[in-house]
């Protein structure tokens, strides 16, 4: 199987990640921070080391402000529901995943209004101006994706971060499609809350996520055992315990730690060049075909995440995906949990076929994909 669904989760995982998970299950099978015995301390040390790596990798100056979550969605919900006050406004973009859109719209019952900024292809300043135009004295949060999971468009988060600093507004970023593929530095980019999956561009296991906090702490979504202050019925005020109730996923965190090491060793710039090359091959191969519509920006001239969405005219996206699967190619079809983006692209009724790359994909795989698409177009 040629796996081209890396925007959902990267596959395969590096061998070092597999080894780290296996080691943790065998040698770190104790509850970190809950006991004073040697095995518990050893597990806690492994968790701590991953916090330090994540903080350094994303430009956060305090590793204690790295919170482990089960996925990026949980991190986003923690920020959105923990920061949004009653009768306020939140600004987001027209490219958001449902992990942002749904929790925002669930806050209508609190009187929270969501305002949606337009993203302009190829014009970063107009995009920033779109965000700026929506700010009012009721704005309490700006949250947006770093890169679209549908078409790969990268938003100008550094400029939006500067805008937020000027206005004193907390800034949260969904790095689901950019972490490990595009440089992110919370201090440089003005990010107060960075929400990440561990299982995509960081090559960790599924069931892992990160919330990095440099801003004021959000309210808790869950409360419970933290291993400290056990005589109090109130959740601790300090991170990470405030937002980390219950036993953390030690095998997953060990694998994520190895995944971060893998990305650091490979180098983000090299990963980015490789995946952008694959996108460029695919984009050119599909754009030359008048029966195929490719959505979003040309990756050969614009910085994009390694995602390409297309449709073969007259053939449902789900059918194209099924035909590719029968040829040994894994892609995704449909709306990709991002109706905002599809509305912006004009594909809300049809969805798209989405191809997404990892460091392990090759140009030959892309060429086989292009030939397979051409055959489907001719024979279906």
C-alpha positions in Angstrom: 0.0 0.0 0.0 1.2 3.5 -0.9 0.1 5.5 2.0 -0.8 9.1 1.1 -3.1 10.0 4.0 -0.5 11.6 6.3 -2.7 14.6 7.1 -4.8 12.2 9.1 -1.9 10.4 10.7 1.6 9.7 9.5 2.4 6.2 8.5 4.7 4.4 8.8 6.2 5.5 12.1 9.9 5.7 12.4 11.5 2.5 13.9 12.8 4.6 16.8 9.2 5.5 17.7 8.2 1.8 17.7 11.2 0.9 19.8 10.4 3.7 22.3 6.8 2.6 22.7 7.8 -1.0 23.2 10.5 -0.1 25.7 8.0 2.0 27.7 5.5 -0.8 27.9 8.2 -3.2 29.1 10.4 -1.0 31.2 8.3 2.1 32.2 5.1 0.4 33.2 4.4 2.5 36.3 2.4 5.6 37.1 4.6 8.7 36.9 4.3 11.2 39.7 2.1 9.0 41.8 4.6 7.0 43.7 8.1 7.3 45.1 9.4 4.0 44.0 12.2 3.7 41.4 10.0 2.6 38.5 7.5 5.4 39.0 10.4 7.9 39.1 11.9 6.4 35.9 8.6 6.8 34.1 8.2 10.4 35.4 11.7 11.2 34.1 10.8 9.9 30.6 7.7 12.1 30.6 9.7 15.1 31.9 12.3 14.7 29.1 9.5 14.8 26.5 8.2 18.1 28.0 11.6 19.6 27.7 12.1 18.5 24.1 8.7 19.9 23.1 9.3 23.2 24.9 12.7 23.6 23.2 11.4 22.5 19.8 8.5 25.1 19.8 10.2 28.0 21.5 8.5 27.8 24.9 10.7 29.0 27.7 9.1 26.8 30.5 8.7 23.0 30.0 6.2 22.9 32.9 3.8 24.7 30.6 3.8 21.7 28.2 0.6 19.8 28.8 0.0 16.3 27.4 -3.4 15.7 25.8 -4.9 12.7 24.0 -5.0 14.7 20.7 -5.0 18.1 19.2 -8.8 18.3 19.5 -8.6 18.0 23.2 -6.0 20.8 23.4 -8.1 23.1 21.2 -11.2 22.5 23.3 -9.3 23.2 26.5 -8.2 26.6 25.1 -11.5 27.6 23.5 -13.8 26.6 26.3 -11.4 27.5 29.0 -10.8 31.1 27.8 -14.0 32.2 26.1 -16.0 34.3 28.5 -19.8 34.9 28.3 -21.1 37.4 25.9 -17.8 38.0 24.1 -16.4 37.5 20.6 -13.9 35.1 19.1 -12.2 35.5 15.7 -11.2 32.5 13.6 -10.5 31.9 9.9 -12.6 30.5 7.0 -10.3 27.5 6.8 -10.9 26.0 10.2 -11.2 22.3 11.0 -14.2 21.2 13.1 -11.9 20.8 16.0 -12.0 24.6 16.2 -15.4 25.3 14.6 -17.5 23.0 16.7 -16.3 24.0 20.1 -16.6 27.7 19.1 -20.2 27.3 17.9 -21.1 25.3 21.0 -20.4 28.4 23.0 -23.4 30.2 21.4 -25.3 29.2 24.6 -22.9 31.4 26.6 -23.5 34.3 24.2 -20.2 33.9 22.5 -20.2 35.2 18.9 -17.8 33.7 16.3 -16.5 36.1 13.7 -14.8 34.5 10.6 -11.9 36.1 8.8 -11.4 35.5 5.1 -8.1 34.1 3.9 -6.8 35.5 0.7 -4.6 33.2 -1.5 -1.2 34.7 -2.1 -1.9 37.9 -0.1 -0.7 37.7 3.5 -1.4 41.3 4.3 -5.0 41.2 3.1 -5.5 38.1 5.3 -4.1 39.9 8.3 -6.3 42.9 7.5 -9.3 40.7 7.4 -8.5 39.6 11.0 -7.9 43.2 12.0 -11.2 44.4 10.6 -13.1 42.0 12.9 -11.6 43.0 16.2 -13.9 44.8 18.6 -13.8 45.7 22.3 -15.5 42.4 22.9 -12.8 40.2 21.2 -11.4 37.8 23.8 -9.5 35.3 21.6 -8.2 34.9 18.1 -7.7 31.3 17.1 -6.7 29.9 13.7 -5.2 27.0 11.9 -1.6 27.4 10.8 -2.1 25.4 7.7 -5.3 24.2 6.0 -5.9 20.4 6.1 -7.8 20.6 2.8 -5.5 22.7 0.5 -2.4 23.3 2.5 -2.6 27.1 2.5 -0.4 28.5 5.3 -1.8 31.4 7.3 0.4 34.4 8.3 0.5 33.5 12.0 3.5 35.6 12.8 1.7 38.7 11.5 -1.5 37.7 13.2 0.5 37.1 16.4 1.9 40.7 16.2 -1.6 42.0 15.8 -2.8 40.1 18.9 0.1 41.5 20.9 -0.7 45.0 19.8 -4.3 44.6 20.9 -3.7 42.5 24.0 -5.7 39.6 22.7 -4.7 36.0 23.4 -3.6 34.1 20.3 -4.1 30.3 19.9 -2.8 28.3 16.9 -3.9 24.9 15.6 -0.7 23.4 14.4 -2.2 20.0 13.3 -0.9 20.3 9.7 2.3 22.3 10.3 4.1 21.0 13.4 7.2 19.1 12.3 6.9 20.4 8.7 7.1 24.2 9.2 9.1 26.1 11.7 7.0 27.3 14.7 8.5 29.4 17.5 5.9 30.5 20.1 8.0 33.6 21.2 8.9 34.7 17.7 5.3 34.1 16.3 3.5 35.6 19.3 1.6 32.5 20.1 0.0 32.2 23.6 -1.4 28.7 23.1 -0.1 26.1 20.6 -2.3 23.0 20.1 -0.7 20.0 18.4 -1.2 16.4 17.5 1.6 14.1 18.4 0.8 11.6 15.6 1.1 13.6 12.5 4.2 15.6 11.5 5.9 14.8 14.8 5.6 11.1 13.9 4.5 10.0 17.4 1.8 7.4 18.1 -2.0 8.1 17.8 -3.6 9.1 21.1 -1.0 11.8 21.8 -1.3 15.6 21.7 0.3 18.7 23.2 -1.0 22.0 24.5 1.8 24.5 25.0 0.9 27.6 27.1 2.6 30.9 27.4 -0.5 32.9 28.1 -2.8 33.0 31.1 -4.2 29.7 32.1 -7.6 28.5 30.8 -10.2 27.0 33.1 -10.2 23.2 33.4 -12.3 20.9 31.3 -11.6 18.0 33.6 -10.5 17.6 37.2 -9.1 14.6 39.0 -6.0 13.0 40.3 -2.8 14.8 39.7 -0.4 13.1 42.1 0.0 16.3 44.2 -2.1 18.3 46.6 -4.2 15.2 47.2 -5.7 16.6 50.4 -7.4 19.4 48.5 -10.7 19.1 46.7 -9.7 21.8 44.3 -7.6 21.3 41.1 -4.0 22.6 41.4 -3.4 26.1 40.0 0.0 25.3 38.4 0.8 23.6 35.1 1.0 21.0 34.0 -1.1 19.4 36.8 -3.9 22.0 36.4 -4.7 20.7 32.9 -3.4 17.1 33.2 -5.8 15.0 35.3 -5.4 11.3 35.5 -2.7 9.0 34.3 -0.8 10.2 31.2 -0.1 8.0 28.2 3.5 7.0 29.1 4.0 4.7 26.1 2.6 7.3 23.7 4.7 10.1 25.3 7.8 7.9 25.0 7.0 7.4 21.3 6.3 11.1 20.8 9.7 11.9 22.4 11.4 9.7 19.9 9.3 11.3 17.1 10.5 14.7 18.1 14.1 13.4 18.0 13.5 12.0 14.6 12.2 15.3 13.2 15.1 17.2 14.8 17.6 14.8 13.3 16.0 14.8 9.8 15.7 18.6 9.9 12.5 20.6 9.3 14.0 22.4 6.3 14.9 19.0 4.7 11.5 17.5 5.4 9.8 20.7 4.0 11.9 20.6 0.8 11.2 16.9 0.3 7.5 17.1 0.8 7.2 20.3 -1.2 8.9 18.6 -4.1 6.3 15.8 -4.0 3.5 18.3 -3.9 5.0 20.1 -6.9 5.2 16.9 -8.9 1.6 16.1 -8.2 0.3 19.6 -8.7 2.0 19.8 -12.1 0.8 16.4 -13.1 -2.8 17.1 -12.3 -2.9 20.7 -13.4 -1.9 19.8 -16.9 -5.1 17.7 -17.2 -8.1 19.8 -18.1 -10.5 17.2 -16.7 -9.0 17.6 -13.2 -9.6 20.5 -10.9 -6.8 21.2 -8.3 -7.7 23.4 -5.4 -5.6 25.9 -3.5 -2.2 27.5 -4.3 0.5 26.3 -6.5 3.2 24.7 -4.2 5.9 25.5 -6.6 5.5 29.3 -6.0 3.9 29.5 -2.6 4.8 28.0 0.8 2.2 25.4 1.6 1.7 22.4 3.8 2.2 19.0 2.0 -1.4 18.6 1.1 -3.0 18.6 -2.4 -6.8 18.4 -3.0 -8.4 17.7 -6.4 -11.4 16.4 -8.1 -11.8 14.5 -11.4 -14.6 16.3 -13.2 -17.8 14.3 -13.1 -16.6 11.6 -10.7 -17.5 11.7 -7.0 -14.5 12.1 -4.7 -15.4 9.0 -2.7 -15.5 6.9 -5.9 -12.0 8.2 -6.9 -10.7 7.3 -3.5 -12.2 3.8 -3.7 -10.7 3.3 -7.2 -7.2 4.4 -5.9 -7.5 2.1 -2.9 -8.2 -0.8 -5.3 -4.9 0.1 -7.0 -3.0 0.1 -3.6 -3.1 3.8 -2.9 -4.5 5.3 0.3 -5.9 8.8 0.1 -8.9 10.5 1.7 -12.1 11.8 0.1 -15.0 13.9 1.3 -15.1 17.0 3.5 -12.1 16.2 5.7 -14.0 17.5 8.8 -13.5 21.1 7.5 -16.8 22.5 6.1 -15.5 26.1 6.5 -12.6 25.4 4.1 -14.8 23.6 1.6 -17.3 26.5 1.6 -14.4 28.8 0.9 -13.1 26.6 -1.9 -16.6 26.0 -3.4 -16.4 22.2 -2.7 -19.0 21.9 0.1 -21.3 19.7 -2.0 -18.6 17.6 -3.6 -15.8 17.4 -1.2 -12.3 16.6 -2.6 -9.8 13.9 -3.0 -6.9 14.7 -0.6 -3.3 13.6 -1.0 -0.9 14.3 1.9 2.7 13.4 2.1 5.3 12.4 4.7 9.1 12.2 4.7 8.8 8.5 3.7 7.0 9.1 0.4 8.9 9.1 -2.9 8.7 10.8 -6.3 8.1 7.3 -7.9 5.0 6.9 -5.7 3.7 10.3 -6.8 4.2 9.4 -10.5 2.3 6.1 -10.0 -0.5 8.1 -8.3 -0.7 10.4 -11.3 -0.9 7.5 -13.8 -3.5 5.8 -11.7 -5.6 9.0 -11.6 -5.3 9.3 -15.4 -6.5 5.7 -15.8 -9.4 6.3 -13.5 -10.4 9.3 -15.5 -10.3 7.4 -18.8 -12.0 4.2 -17.6 -14.7 5.3 -15.1 
